[in-house]
Amino acid sequence: MATSEKSFLDFPFRIGDDGKLQLTNISDHIKNEIIAVLLTSPGERVNLPEFGCELKDFVFAPNDAIITTMLDLKISQALDRWLGDKITVNEVNVQFIEEQLLIEIVYTIKSTFEQDVVSLSL
């Protein structure tokens, strides 16, 4: 990692092989934040009870177009609310394939204009 590049604590928090705190760059840090928003259900954080996305509520939902459209909307709204100052969500793709819920989020980091993708399989 370049010395001029800002570093962030890696998630999950850990100590590296060198005995120092494990750090990461902005790209990986944003990915970690997106995953935290998606996998946190509202009510799980005591000091921020509205934080998160209702994603886990849909894991066992029926596989249909209405549910995928609703999930697209809920994911976009949650990311805009909690990370809207850091990223622009370009696209959210939700699919049910057999027993799996597949989510792909294409976004742009506002500070670097770097476009990236996060994929989740639940």
C-alpha positions in Angstrom: 0.0 0.0 0.0 1.4 3.4 -1.0 2.3 5.7 1.9 0.3 8.6 0.4 -2.8 6.3 0.4 -5.1 6.5 3.4 -5.3 3.3 5.5 -8.3 1.8 7.3 -8.7 -0.9 9.9 -9.5 -4.1 8.2 -12.7 -6.0 8.9 -13.0 -8.2 10.7 -10.5 -6.6 13.1 -7.3 -8.7 13.5 -3.6 -8.6 14.1 -1.4 -9.4 11.1 1.5 -11.9 11.0 3.8 -9.0 11.8 2.1 -8.3 15.1 0.6 -5.0 13.9 -3.1 -4.1 13.3 -4.2 -5.3 9.9 -4.9 -2.3 7.6 -6.6 -2.1 4.3 -7.1 0.4 1.5 -10.3 2.5 0.7 -11.6 0.0 -1.9 -11.6 -2.9 0.5 -12.8 -0.7 3.3 -15.9 0.3 1.3 -16.6 -3.3 0.4 -16.5 -4.2 4.1 -18.9 -1.4 4.8 -21.3 -2.5 2.1 -21.3 -6.0 3.5 -21.9 -4.7 7.0 -24.9 -2.8 5.9 -26.4 -5.7 4.0 -25.8 -8.4 6.6 -27.0 -6.3 9.6 -30.6 -6.4 10.4 -32.3 -3.3 11.8 -32.4 -3.5 15.6 -29.1 -5.4 15.9 -27.0 -2.3 16.8 -28.0 -0.9 20.2 -26.7 2.7 19.5 -27.9 2.7 15.9 -31.1 0.6 15.8 -32.2 1.6 12.3 -28.8 0.7 10.7 -28.8 -2.2 8.2 -31.0 -3.7 5.6 -33.8 -6.2 5.9 -32.0 -8.6 3.6 -32.1 -11.6 6.0 -35.9 -11.4 6.1 -36.0 -12.4 2.5 -33.6 -15.4 2.5 -36.5 -17.9 2.6 -38.9 -15.8 0.5 -40.5 -17.2 -2.6 -38.6 -17.0 -5.8 -40.5 -14.4 -7.9 -40.1 -11.1 -9.7 -42.0 -9.1 -7.0 -39.5 -10.2 -4.3 -36.4 -9.5 -6.4 -37.7 -6.1 -7.3 -38.5 -5.3 -3.6 -35.0 -6.5 -2.6 -33.4 -4.3 -5.3 -35.2 -1.3 -3.9 -34.4 -2.1 -0.2 -30.7 -2.7 -0.9 -30.5 0.5 -2.9 -32.3 2.5 -0.2 -30.1 1.1 2.6 -26.9 1.7 0.8 -27.9 5.2 -0.1 -29.0 6.0 3.4 -25.9 4.6 5.2 -23.2 5.0 2.6 -24.6 7.7 0.3 -21.8 10.1 1.3 -19.1 7.5 0.2 -20.6 5.6 -2.8 -23.0 5.9 -5.7 -24.9 2.7 -6.3 -25.0 2.2 -10.1 -26.8 -1.1 -10.2 -28.3 -3.8 -8.0 -28.9 -7.3 -9.4 -30.8 -9.8 -7.2 -31.4 -13.3 -8.4 -32.8 -16.5 -6.8 -31.0 -19.5 -8.3 -32.3 -22.7 -6.9 -31.8 -22.3 -3.1 -29.5 -19.4 -3.2 -30.0 -15.7 -3.1 -27.4 -14.0 -5.3 -26.8 -10.3 -5.0 -24.4 -8.2 -7.1 -23.9 -4.5 -6.5 -22.1 -2.2 -8.9 -21.0 1.1 -7.3 -18.6 4.0 -7.7 -16.5 5.3 -4.8 -17.1 9.1 -4.7 -13.6 10.0 -3.5 -11.7 8.1 -6.1 -14.3 7.6 -8.9 -13.3 3.9 -8.9 -16.1 1.6 -9.9 -16.2 -1.8 -8.2 -18.5 -4.8 -7.6 -19.6 -6.6 -4.4 -21.2 -10.0 -4.8 -23.0 -12.0 -2.1 -24.5 -15.4 -2.0 -26.9 -16.3 0.8 
